[in-house]
Amino acid sequence: MKDIYLLDDPISALDASVRKKIIENLIMRKLAGKTRILVTHAIDFVRHADVLIIMDKGRIVAQGSFDEVRHHESYKNLIKINKLG
């Protein structure tokens, strides 16, 4: 059976440089080849995901690859809210 890791917003209290190290070194390298489900409000690393699911008020409003989701209005709103654009 494949290992599955459910990560419920583990980077929320971290500053940007530490968050980047955790994402790159742990989630992307150490857990490579494993199924990783990351639930987060931090959207600065979503382009690394195979599948994105954007929810609003408990409902799925967009899902797909980064290239599919980044054109969706809900993703554009998240970029504005987080001042990443």
Secondary structure, DSSP 8 states (H G I E B T S, - for coil): ---EEEEESTTTTS-HHHHHHIIIIIIIIITTTSEEEEE-S--TTGGG-SSEEEEETTEEEEEE-HHHHTTSHHHHHHHHHTT--
